[in-house]
């Protein structure tokens, strides 16, 4: 899955000469110290009567020790040379000169030099390899840890945060990670350290890395003057994001670090892709669910439609067929039935229309400031004609409660609730619509003193499809759709709806709509 | 003389039952099935009221209203489908006199026609006579002295409350859009300030001792505006 690209990184050398000079100075000092120490110890050994061979050994030990510390081939050669010279000067006859009496000594010097050089070089190599191995191990360990962390992330925001944290720690740099969706819009991002990534210039370089799929910025051939290095996160479906790294110090980014970065980037790409796939799968799942719900709703609607249509059709055809033989009173009764049923149908169609708009996510709430009491008055006005045999009362507080809602839809909620109360309570029942404010919300309550809702139906009222029409339906039309719509509308306003039975008998539906912060007005003058 | 009513609707069933019910109420009827013929008949027959469906096939109902308003003050009652509230408000702001929402009952339409006809003759009257003493139920208003009584007791209204009430009285029975009221009371630049309107109306309702479940005087048309009860 990972596509490898040639990384064009040129070693940066401009800032390092100063540091190199310092290292040389320190090494020279160390060399001098080791030589002086070896000489001093050798003089002590000589005074104690040790043989010359031990003195040679002591110098060799010093050279070895120094090479181990200095880790420089040049300096270990120098150490070998100085070792020979010091030995020659201090310990061979004639003392304190560079001359020798015995012809053996040049051979000794030569062998001493060779032994010193070889052993120190071997030491250095071992030392360097150990260091490398340690570094590699640390990197692999870090990589392993990061990978394990990455595999456990839940979403792209977490992923960005985690990867940025890991990289920032690994590189001791500022890190910025950005993920883009396929249309190039920023999906999530994370920043660790300073925000050098956010000026126009850096954005441009980052954009270039995203569009070209090649590393850009500091240390590369493209935009090498940028403050950060930008590494694209590539997968086979394209570039998914960009990792920006801006080391705090002037240090270069080493090849090993780059490799590390590439590995992490590939790993991030895999996780990202996995997440995208997962999302797609989930969307499909939702789609399927949606289709199923739609089919269920259609069934419910057909049922709800058929009942009043049967009544209308029956009444009308009876009238038509037996026009002469039935009395005027019966005719009038039939016609009234037809009128009632069509009124019901018309409301049902209104609900269906609103419901489908909600289902398709097409509802745009027309939010305006409304006076809550006006919504209640409007709803009561709407159902009043059907409520001749019920008593409807409104309990309105003295303060004027304004709220930001879609007035027509909220009125629809109240109309549906009132309709339910009218349908499911016997004639003569009392229905009370009340309004109050309670911790940051406006609360509408529609309650009746009817028989209440059977306990077994209560939990299923908001289910989209009920196994059967309600038991208490009594031949009347189901009210599932109306309540469902109420729920959708209330939730679209960030509110909640709940139903409970009340004592001694009756039903209470509470609609709670959160208030936007804003002043409320006591019932007093506002004119100026 | 029988008032002449022009019905513009593309549904034949609706036209025919409207015609029948209007004729039983002693109105004369002519029918148009599209916007163009409605405009033509309005010009040639000079009807007293136009009942206009906003969903005509050939032109936008709002355009029909604008074209008519350029020519005459012919009262227009628009009929629109439920849920098209914006359209309704637009029509009213464009110069329509009243509206009905489909499906509507014939008795509702007849009530609106009565109000519109009376208003038409009334507005001609009040223009000549100026301020008068008006009454609705227990509520009466003296436009000369700017005083209001409810059941014999004088109400103390703020200037804006009085002006809103007087405006509603002036257009009794007719729905006034929020924008219309705001522009008339607070001025054209305040047309977004529905808050003052809501609060003023709320206070007014309380002073009129309205029963929210059964308002006697001020009727709220959600999403559209307010209307003073007809009788």
Interface residues (C-beta under 8 A of the other chain):
Chain A: X342 X346 X350 X353 X354 X366 X368 X369 X370 X371 X373 X374 X375 X376 X377 X378 X380 X381 X384 X392 X393 X394 X396 X398 X400 X402 X407 X408 X411 X433 X521 X523 X524 X525 X526 X527
Chain B: X82 X83 X85 X86 X103 X158 X159 X160 X161 X194 X195 X196 X198 X199 X200 X201 X202 X203 X205 X206 X211 X212 X213 X214 X215 X219 X220 X221 X222 X223
